[in-house]
């Protein structure tokens, strides 16, 4: 992820912003949203966290993902419209096939 420092610094220069301590990419796949958050530490950009959210009527699919990676349904947060599950990179990798079935 060495190249990220350069590219993120270029983006911050273009936008006239200071160097961030975190960076997030968001993807919208129909009604499924995926956010990838990276934290800047002494080692560089690391600590990837993935958040997947679905409409509340698809909550059962998010529960399947949570169970596939060893999380519990209590790890799922929700608001009035959507349900959210945040996991670190290694857990995200474990849930690959379940996530692909959701898409």
C-alpha positions as CSV (number, residue, x, y, z in Angstrom):
1,X,0.0,0.0,0.0
2,X,3.0,2.2,-0.4
3,X,1.6,4.0,-3.4
4,X,-1.4,5.2,-1.3
5,X,0.7,7.9,0.4
6,X,1.5,9.5,-2.8
7,X,-2.0,9.4,-4.3
8,X,-3.8,10.4,-1.1
9,X,-1.3,13.4,-0.7
10,X,-2.1,14.4,-4.3
11,X,-5.9,14.3,-3.6
12,X,-5.5,16.4,-0.5
13,X,-3.4,18.9,-2.4
14,X,-6.0,19.2,-5.1
15,X,-8.7,19.7,-2.5
16,X,-6.6,22.0,-0.3
17,X,-6.8,19.7,2.7
18,X,-4.4,18.6,5.3
19,X,-3.0,15.0,5.3
20,X,-5.9,12.8,6.7
21,X,-5.6,10.2,9.4
22,X,-8.2,8.1,7.7
23,X,-9.4,7.5,4.1
24,X,-12.6,5.8,3.0
25,X,-13.8,4.4,-0.3
26,X,-17.5,3.8,-0.8
27,X,-19.2,1.5,-3.3
28,X,-22.8,1.3,-4.1
29,X,-24.0,-2.0,-5.7
30,X,-27.7,-1.4,-6.1
31,X,-29.1,-1.4,-2.6
32,X,-25.9,-2.8,-1.0
33,X,-23.3,-0.3,0.2
34,X,-19.7,-1.2,1.0
35,X,-17.3,1.2,2.7
36,X,-13.6,0.5,3.0
37,X,-11.9,2.5,5.6
38,X,-8.1,2.8,6.0
39,X,-6.3,4.3,9.0
40,X,-2.9,6.0,8.8
41,X,-0.5,4.7,11.4
42,X,3.3,4.8,11.8
43,X,3.4,1.8,9.4
44,X,1.5,3.6,6.7
45,X,-2.0,3.0,5.6
46,X,-3.4,-0.1,7.4
47,X,-6.1,-1.3,9.6
48,X,-8.6,-1.8,6.8
49,X,-12.2,-2.0,8.0
50,X,-15.0,-3.0,5.8
51,X,-18.6,-2.0,6.4
52,X,-21.4,-3.5,4.5
53,X,-24.9,-2.2,4.7
54,X,-28.2,-3.5,3.3
55,X,-31.8,-2.4,3.5
56,X,-33.4,-3.7,6.7
57,X,-35.6,-6.1,4.7
58,X,-32.3,-7.9,3.7
59,X,-31.1,-8.2,7.3
60,X,-31.2,-12.0,7.2
61,X,-28.5,-11.9,4.5
62,X,-26.3,-9.7,6.7
63,X,-26.8,-12.1,9.6
64,X,-25.6,-14.9,7.2
65,X,-22.4,-12.9,6.6
66,X,-21.9,-12.3,10.3
67,X,-22.3,-16.0,11.1
68,X,-19.9,-17.0,8.2
69,X,-17.1,-15.0,9.7
70,X,-17.7,-16.0,13.3
71,X,-19.4,-12.7,14.4
72,X,-22.7,-12.7,16.1
73,X,-25.9,-11.0,15.0
74,X,-25.4,-8.6,17.9
75,X,-22.5,-7.1,15.9
76,X,-25.0,-5.8,13.4
77,X,-26.1,-2.2,13.9
78,X,-29.1,-0.6,12.3
79,X,-31.0,2.6,11.9
80,X,-34.5,3.2,10.6
81,X,-33.7,2.1,7.1
82,X,-30.5,0.1,6.9
83,X,-28.5,-2.6,8.8
84,X,-24.6,-2.4,9.1
85,X,-21.8,-4.8,9.8
86,X,-18.2,-3.6,10.2
87,X,-15.4,-6.1,10.1
88,X,-11.6,-6.1,9.8
89,X,-9.9,-7.2,6.6
90,X,-9.2,-10.8,7.7
91,X,-12.8,-11.4,8.6
92,X,-13.9,-9.8,5.3
93,X,-11.7,-12.3,3.4
94,X,-13.3,-15.2,5.3
95,X,-16.8,-14.1,4.1
96,X,-15.9,-13.7,0.5
97,X,-18.3,-16.3,-1.0
98,X,-21.2,-15.3,1.3
99,X,-20.7,-11.7,0.2
100,X,-20.7,-12.7,-3.4
101,X,-24.0,-14.5,-3.0
102,X,-25.4,-11.4,-1.4
103,X,-24.5,-9.3,-4.5
